[in-house]
């Protein structure tokens, strides 16, 4: 079973690597093209907004996700209650695989209880603008390829 998970994980990594390689040579002033689908150039992150997000991340997120966005040790292994530990938000995690709308919703409303998530909701304590600033801070820590892929997922997402 463990070998099958490793093989599936290796296959997924290969797919992501191929997709990232297809957009690796593109600069911030050119459209991001993945699977022959172009989206507008990667948006620039505003320094003041990133700095605000950094402060908010330290206040609300770092206790679980780590001061350096590293997540919990063994974050892919289920805990005894079936939930997963907090994932990293750097390039080693999967945050950059999701569109902005979903990430903003998770921060505001918490994780999906059906998935046994223990992520709390912050929407009652933090404004939508501040939540967006936290996401911008997280994005500022990703490499160009991860940012381009996440932007492409966001721009092509049909989720509400």
C-alpha positions as CSV (number, residue, x, y, z in Angstrom):
1,X,0.0,0.0,0.0
2,X,2.8,2.4,0.9
3,X,4.6,1.6,-2.4
4,X,1.4,2.3,-4.3
5,X,1.1,5.7,-2.6
6,X,4.8,6.4,-3.4
7,X,4.2,5.5,-7.1
8,X,1.1,7.7,-7.3
9,X,3.0,10.5,-5.6
10,X,5.9,10.1,-8.0
11,X,3.5,10.2,-11.0
12,X,1.8,13.3,-9.7
13,X,5.1,15.0,-9.2
14,X,6.1,14.2,-12.7
15,X,2.8,15.7,-14.1
16,X,3.3,18.8,-12.1
17,X,7.0,19.0,-13.2
18,X,6.0,18.8,-16.8
19,X,3.4,21.5,-16.4
20,X,5.8,23.8,-14.5
21,X,8.5,23.2,-17.1
22,X,6.1,24.4,-19.8
23,X,5.8,27.8,-18.1
24,X,9.3,28.1,-16.7
25,X,10.7,30.3,-19.4
26,X,8.0,32.9,-19.3
27,X,8.6,36.3,-17.7
28,X,6.2,38.4,-15.7
29,X,5.4,40.5,-18.8
30,X,4.2,37.6,-20.9
31,X,1.0,35.6,-20.7
32,X,1.2,32.3,-18.8
33,X,0.6,29.4,-21.1
34,X,-0.1,25.9,-19.8
35,X,-1.7,23.2,-22.0
36,X,-2.0,25.7,-24.8
37,X,-4.2,27.9,-22.7
38,X,-3.0,31.4,-22.1
39,X,-3.9,33.7,-19.2
40,X,-2.8,37.2,-18.6
41,X,0.7,37.9,-17.2
42,X,1.4,37.0,-13.6
43,X,0.1,39.9,-11.4
44,X,2.6,41.8,-9.4
45,X,2.4,41.5,-5.6
46,X,2.2,44.9,-3.8
47,X,5.0,45.2,-1.2
48,X,2.8,46.9,1.4
49,X,0.1,44.3,1.1
50,X,2.7,41.5,1.4
51,X,4.2,43.1,4.5
52,X,0.7,43.4,6.0
53,X,0.1,39.7,5.2
54,X,3.4,38.8,6.8
55,X,2.3,40.4,10.1
56,X,-1.1,38.7,9.9
57,X,0.4,35.4,9.0
58,X,2.7,35.6,12.1
59,X,-0.4,36.4,14.3
60,X,-2.9,33.9,13.0
61,X,-1.2,31.2,10.9
62,X,2.4,30.5,12.0
63,X,1.5,28.6,15.2
64,X,0.1,25.8,13.0
65,X,1.8,26.3,9.6
66,X,5.2,27.4,10.9
67,X,7.0,30.7,11.0
68,X,8.7,29.8,7.7
69,X,5.5,28.3,6.1
70,X,7.1,24.9,6.6
71,X,4.0,23.1,8.0
72,X,3.9,20.3,10.5
73,X,6.3,17.4,10.4
74,X,4.9,14.5,8.4
75,X,2.0,16.7,7.2
76,X,0.9,14.0,4.7
77,X,0.3,11.4,7.3
78,X,-3.1,11.2,9.0
79,X,-3.3,11.8,12.7
80,X,-5.0,9.3,15.0
81,X,-8.3,11.1,14.6
82,X,-8.0,10.9,10.8
83,X,-7.3,14.5,10.2
84,X,-4.1,15.7,8.5
85,X,-1.6,18.0,10.2
86,X,-1.2,21.6,8.9
87,X,0.5,21.5,5.5
88,X,3.3,23.8,4.4
89,X,2.5,26.9,2.4
90,X,5.9,27.1,0.7
91,X,6.7,25.4,-2.6
92,X,6.9,22.0,-0.9
93,X,3.2,22.0,0.0
94,X,0.1,22.0,-2.2
95,X,-1.3,25.4,-1.5
96,X,-0.1,26.6,-4.9
97,X,-2.2,23.9,-6.6
98,X,-5.4,25.7,-5.7
99,X,-7.2,28.8,-7.1
100,X,-7.4,32.0,-5.1
101,X,-11.1,31.7,-4.5
102,X,-10.8,28.3,-2.8
103,X,-7.8,29.4,-0.7
104,X,-9.6,32.6,0.4
105,X,-12.7,30.5,1.3
106,X,-10.7,28.1,3.4
107,X,-9.0,30.9,5.3
108,X,-12.3,32.6,5.9
109,X,-14.6,29.6,6.5
110,X,-12.1,27.0,7.7
111,X,-11.3,23.6,6.3
112,X,-13.9,21.1,5.1
113,X,-15.3,19.1,8.1
114,X,-16.2,16.4,5.6
115,X,-12.5,15.9,4.9
116,X,-11.9,15.9,8.7
117,X,-10.1,19.2,8.5
118,X,-9.2,21.0,11.7
119,X,-8.4,24.3,10.0
120,X,-10.3,27.0,11.9
121,X,-12.3,29.8,10.3
122,X,-10.8,33.3,10.4
123,X,-13.5,35.2,8.6
124,X,-15.1,36.6,11.8
125,X,-11.7,37.9,13.1
126,X,-10.0,39.1,9.9
127,X,-11.4,41.2,7.0
128,X,-11.5,39.9,3.5
129,X,-8.8,42.4,2.5
130,X,-6.6,41.1,5.3
131,X,-7.2,37.5,4.3
132,X,-6.2,38.4,0.7
133,X,-3.0,40.1,2.2
134,X,-2.1,36.8,4.0
135,X,-2.5,34.9,0.7
136,X,-0.3,37.5,-1.1
137,X,2.4,37.0,1.6
138,X,2.2,33.2,1.1
139,X,2.5,33.7,-2.7
140,X,5.5,36.0,-2.2
141,X,7.4,33.0,-0.8
142,X,6.8,30.7,-3.8
143,X,9.1,30.4,-6.7
144,X,8.2,31.9,-10.1
145,X,7.0,28.5,-11.5
146,X,4.7,27.8,-8.6
147,X,3.3,31.3,-8.8
148,X,2.7,31.0,-12.5
149,X,1.0,27.6,-12.2
150,X,-1.2,28.9,-9.3
151,X,-2.1,32.0,-11.3
152,X,-3.0,29.9,-14.3
153,X,-5.2,27.7,-12.1
154,X,-6.9,30.8,-10.6
155,X,-7.4,32.4,-14.0
156,X,-8.9,29.3,-15.6
157,X,-10.9,28.2,-12.6
158,X,-14.7,28.0,-13.1
159,X,-15.4,27.6,-9.4
160,X,-17.5,30.4,-7.9
